[in-house]
Amino acid sequence: MSQKTRNNEVREKQQLLHGAVQQSQGERIMASSTRRSFLTAAPTTLAVGASLLAAPGAARNAMAQTDQACAISSDFNGTAISAGDWIWFTSVMKVHGLGSGPVTIGFMGSIEFSVDGTLYVVPVPSALVTFSPLVTVATTVFTNGQWVTTVPLSGLAGNVFFDGVALKAPAPAGFPGGIQPVTWQGMFFSMTPGLSVQWQWAAAVYSNALFGADYTLLGVKPVDDNQASVYQNSDHAGTPEYFKHYVVGGARGGGGSNFTGSYSGTDECTPMAANSGGGGS
């Protein structure tokens, strides 16, 4: 297979999965790929502090569970989060079942937790991760409202970043310490069969008013590997390299050099089969 043909194959898979993500977020929510609807309560915006949904009681309308949805629950530490500070949620993956050709995996989901009887539901940007035999340097960009990560097909050490969202603590009280449980739920999908995704999430707090204003300015590290990206250091995948000196304690982190916070437990999911057809309504 020529390099031009392989490049075209990578682009085609990314475009098809991008279309599937866009369909998921519109009025027809992956109707061609799942037996039940996958819903978000509101569109994701760059400043998630403005799009945070707060609903009383059990108004869990951010996502209707599908047969292949995945969820991980964990707890925040006891450090209170001051009003105006940002919680930086990140998720990372390891993928098993990769072959010799390019593979793209999509994800969409939401985060929810309760504080004093109020349920907060945080829409998370959709994400695409491509493992490509043509790529030698891992990259992560935020474009068209979603995270797009491209990494080498093989030879990586550690985890790969795939999704992140910043949540601003509300005025005047912020968030108390010890929030539990905090649940990140979502769904993986791919056109490549036989894949298995192991994933985790983490959360750290950043004290900078501009942190969540523009994700393109964060400088998110795409992989743990200290040689595979432009950020050749020991920071975890998902570290916001351009803001890391603003990290403070809270959520699942203690500040200092813990730029992502501690990881949750690991969940293993099989991506749902995506297809390029229009499907029914």
C-alpha positions as CSV (number, residue, x, y, z in Angstrom):
1,M,0.0,0.0,0.0
2,S,1.4,3.4,-1.0
3,Q,1.9,6.2,1.5
4,K,-0.7,8.3,-0.4
5,T,-3.2,5.5,-0.1
6,R,-2.6,5.1,3.6
7,N,-2.9,8.8,4.2
8,N,-6.3,8.8,2.3
9,E,-7.4,5.8,4.5
10,V,-6.6,7.7,7.7
11,R,-8.4,10.8,6.5
12,E,-11.5,8.8,5.4
13,K,-11.8,7.1,8.7
14,Q,-11.5,10.4,10.6
15,Q,-14.1,12.1,8.4
16,L,-16.6,9.2,8.8
17,L,-16.2,9.1,12.6
18,H,-16.4,12.9,12.7
19,G,-19.7,12.6,10.9
20,A,-20.9,10.0,13.4
21,V,-20.0,12.3,16.3
22,Q,-21.8,15.2,14.7
23,Q,-24.9,13.0,14.2
24,S,-24.7,12.0,17.8
25,Q,-25.0,15.6,19.0
26,G,-27.8,16.6,16.7
27,E,-31.5,15.8,16.6
28,R,-30.7,12.3,15.3
29,I,-28.5,10.9,18.0
30,M,-26.7,7.9,16.6
31,A,-30.0,6.3,15.6
32,S,-28.2,4.1,13.1
33,S,-25.8,2.7,15.6
34,T,-27.6,2.0,18.8
35,R,-30.9,0.7,20.0
36,R,-31.5,3.6,22.4
37,S,-30.8,7.2,22.1
38,F,-27.6,8.8,23.5
39,L,-28.6,12.3,24.6
40,T,-26.8,15.4,25.8
41,A,-28.7,18.1,27.7
42,A,-27.0,21.0,26.0
43,P,-24.3,21.7,23.4
44,T,-20.7,21.8,24.6
45,T,-19.1,25.2,24.6
46,L,-15.5,26.3,25.1
47,A,-16.3,27.9,28.4
48,V,-18.1,25.0,30.1
49,G,-18.6,27.2,33.2
50,A,-21.3,28.9,31.1
51,S,-22.9,25.6,29.8
52,L,-22.9,23.7,33.1
53,L,-26.3,22.2,33.8
54,A,-27.6,22.3,37.3
55,A,-30.8,20.3,37.9
56,P,-32.6,19.5,41.1
57,G,-33.0,16.0,42.4
58,A,-32.7,13.2,39.8
59,A,-33.1,15.1,36.6
60,R,-30.6,12.9,34.8
61,N,-31.4,14.1,31.2
62,A,-27.8,14.7,30.1
63,M,-27.4,11.1,28.7
64,A,-29.8,8.2,28.3
65,Q,-27.8,5.1,28.9
66,T,-27.1,2.9,25.9
67,D,-26.4,-0.8,25.9
68,Q,-22.7,-0.1,25.4
69,A,-22.2,2.9,27.6
70,C,-19.2,2.9,30.0
71,A,-19.0,4.7,33.3
72,I,-16.4,5.2,36.0
73,S,-17.2,6.7,39.4
74,S,-14.6,8.1,41.8
75,D,-14.4,10.6,44.6
76,F,-12.9,14.1,45.1
77,N,-10.4,14.7,47.9
78,G,-11.3,16.8,51.0
79,T,-9.9,20.1,49.6
80,A,-12.5,22.7,48.9
81,I,-12.5,24.3,45.5
82,S,-12.7,28.1,45.5
83,A,-15.1,30.1,43.4
84,G,-13.6,31.0,40.1
85,D,-11.0,28.1,40.1
86,W,-11.3,25.6,37.3
87,I,-11.6,21.8,37.6
88,W,-9.7,20.2,34.7
89,F,-11.1,16.7,34.0
90,T,-9.0,14.5,31.7
91,S,-9.4,11.0,30.5
92,V,-6.8,8.6,29.1
93,M,-6.8,5.3,27.3
94,K,-4.8,2.2,26.3
95,V,-6.2,0.3,23.3
96,H,-5.8,-3.4,22.7
97,G,-6.4,-5.2,19.4
98,L,-4.6,-2.7,17.1
99,G,-3.3,-4.2,13.9
100,S,-1.0,-2.8,11.2
101,G,-3.4,-0.3,9.7
102,P,-4.8,3.0,11.0
103,V,-7.5,2.9,13.6
104,T,-9.8,5.8,14.8
105,I,-11.8,5.6,18.0
106,G,-14.6,8.1,18.8
107,F,-16.0,9.0,22.2
108,M,-18.7,11.2,23.6
109,G,-20.0,11.5,27.2
110,S,-20.8,13.6,30.2
111,I,-19.7,14.0,33.9
112,E,-22.1,14.3,36.8
113,F,-22.0,14.7,40.5
114,S,-24.3,16.1,43.3
115,V,-23.7,18.9,45.7
116,D,-26.2,19.6,48.5
117,G,-29.0,17.9,46.6
118,T,-28.3,19.6,43.3
119,L,-27.2,17.4,40.4
120,Y,-24.5,18.9,38.1
121,V,-24.2,17.5,34.6
122,V,-21.2,18.6,32.6
123,P,-21.3,18.0,28.9
124,V,-17.9,16.8,27.6
125,P,-16.6,17.6,24.1
126,S,-16.6,14.7,21.7
127,A,-13.2,13.2,20.9
128,L,-11.5,11.3,18.1
129,V,-8.2,9.4,18.6
130,T,-6.3,8.0,15.6
131,F,-3.5,5.5,15.8
132,S,-1.6,5.7,12.6
133,P,1.4,3.9,11.2
134,L,2.4,7.1,9.4
135,V,2.6,9.3,12.5
136,T,5.9,9.7,14.4
137,V,4.9,12.6,16.7
138,A,1.8,12.5,18.9
139,T,-0.4,15.6,18.8
140,T,-3.6,16.8,20.4
141,V,-5.7,19.7,19.1
142,F,-9.1,21.1,19.9
143,T,-10.9,21.9,16.7
144,N,-14.5,22.3,15.6
145,G,-15.6,21.7,19.2
146,Q,-13.9,18.4,19.7
147,W,-10.6,16.9,20.8
148,V,-8.6,15.3,18.0
149,T,-5.6,13.3,19.0
150,T,-3.2,11.5,16.6
151,V,-0.5,9.1,17.8
152,P,1.9,6.5,16.5
153,L,0.3,3.1,16.0
154,S,3.0,1.4,18.1
155,G,5.9,1.9,20.4
156,L,4.1,4.3,22.9
157,A,4.9,4.1,26.6
158,G,1.9,4.7,28.9
159,N,-1.5,6.3,28.3
160,V,-3.0,8.4,25.5
161,F,-5.1,11.4,26.2
162,F,-8.5,11.4,24.6
163,D,-10.9,13.8,26.3
164,G,-10.9,16.8,28.6
165,V,-13.2,19.5,29.9
166,A,-12.8,22.5,32.2
167,L,-15.5,23.3,34.8
168,K,-15.5,26.7,36.7
169,A,-16.4,26.5,40.3
170,P,-19.5,28.7,40.9
171,A,-19.6,31.9,42.9
172,P,-19.9,32.6,45.7
173,A,-19.3,29.3,47.5
174,G,-17.3,27.3,45.0
175,F,-17.5,23.5,45.6
176,P,-16.9,21.8,48.9
177,G,-14.3,19.1,49.4
178,G,-15.2,15.4,49.4
179,I,-17.7,15.4,46.6
180,Q,-18.7,11.8,45.9
181,P,-19.4,10.0,43.7
182,V,-18.2,11.8,40.6
183,T,-19.1,9.8,37.5
184,W,-17.8,10.1,34.0
185,Q,-19.9,8.2,31.6
186,G,-19.8,7.9,27.8
187,M,-19.6,5.7,24.8
188,F,-16.7,4.6,22.5
189,F,-17.2,3.7,18.9
190,S,-15.1,2.7,16.0
191,M,-15.3,1.2,12.5
192,T,-12.5,-1.2,13.4
193,P,-13.8,-4.5,15.0
194,G,-12.0,-6.4,17.8
195,L,-10.8,-3.4,19.8
196,S,-10.8,-3.1,23.6
197,V,-10.3,0.2,25.4
198,Q,-9.0,0.5,28.9
199,W,-9.6,4.0,30.3
200,Q,-9.4,6.1,33.4
201,W,-10.1,9.7,34.3
202,A,-8.5,12.3,36.6
203,A,-9.2,15.8,37.8
204,A,-7.0,18.7,39.0
205,V,-7.7,22.3,40.0
206,Y,-6.2,25.4,38.3
207,S,-6.4,28.9,39.8
208,N,-6.3,31.1,36.7
209,A,-9.3,33.0,35.4
210,L,-8.5,32.3,31.8
211,F,-7.9,28.6,32.1
212,G,-11.1,27.3,30.5
213,A,-11.6,30.2,28.1
214,D,-9.9,28.6,25.1
215,Y,-8.8,25.0,25.0
216,T,-6.5,25.7,22.1
217,L,-4.3,27.7,24.4
218,L,-3.8,25.0,27.1
219,G,-1.0,23.0,25.4
220,V,-2.4,19.6,26.3
221,K,0.1,16.8,26.4
222,P,-1.1,14.0,24.2
223,V,0.7,11.0,25.7
224,D,2.6,9.9,28.8
225,D,5.6,8.9,26.6
226,N,8.4,11.4,27.3
227,Q,9.8,11.1,23.7
228,A,6.7,10.9,21.5
229,S,5.4,14.5,21.5
230,V,6.8,18.0,21.6
231,Y,6.4,17.8,25.4
232,Q,9.4,15.7,26.2
233,N,8.9,15.4,30.0
234,S,7.5,13.0,32.6
235,D,4.1,14.8,32.8
236,H,1.0,12.7,32.4
237,A,-1.1,12.7,29.3
238,G,-3.6,15.5,29.6
239,T,-1.3,17.9,31.4
240,P,-2.1,21.5,30.3
241,E,1.6,22.4,29.7
242,Y,1.1,26.1,29.3
243,F,-0.9,26.5,32.6
244,K,0.6,23.9,34.8
245,H,2.2,26.4,37.2
246,Y,-1.3,27.5,38.2
247,V,-2.2,24.1,39.6
248,V,-3.5,24.0,43.2
249,G,-5.0,21.3,45.5
250,G,-8.5,20.0,45.0
251,A,-10.6,17.6,43.0
252,R,-8.3,14.6,42.7
253,G,-5.0,16.5,42.9
254,G,-2.8,17.9,45.6
255,G,-1.2,20.7,43.6
256,G,2.6,20.8,43.2
257,S,3.7,18.6,40.3
258,N,0.4,16.6,40.2
259,F,-0.9,18.4,37.1
260,T,-3.8,16.0,36.2
261,G,-4.7,14.7,39.7
262,S,-4.8,11.0,40.6
263,Y,-6.5,8.5,38.3
264,S,-9.7,6.8,39.0
265,G,-10.1,3.0,38.7
266,T,-9.8,1.5,35.2
267,D,-12.8,0.4,33.1
268,E,-12.6,-1.8,30.0
269,C,-15.0,-1.1,27.2
270,T,-15.6,-2.5,23.7
271,P,-16.2,0.3,21.2
272,M,-19.6,0.2,19.6
273,A,-19.6,-0.4,15.8
274,A,-19.9,2.8,13.9
275,N,-21.0,3.0,10.3
276,S,-21.0,5.5,7.5
277,G,-24.6,5.1,6.5
278,G,-27.3,7.6,7.2
279,G,-29.6,5.1,9.0
280,G,-33.1,5.7,10.2
281,S,-34.6,8.2,12.5
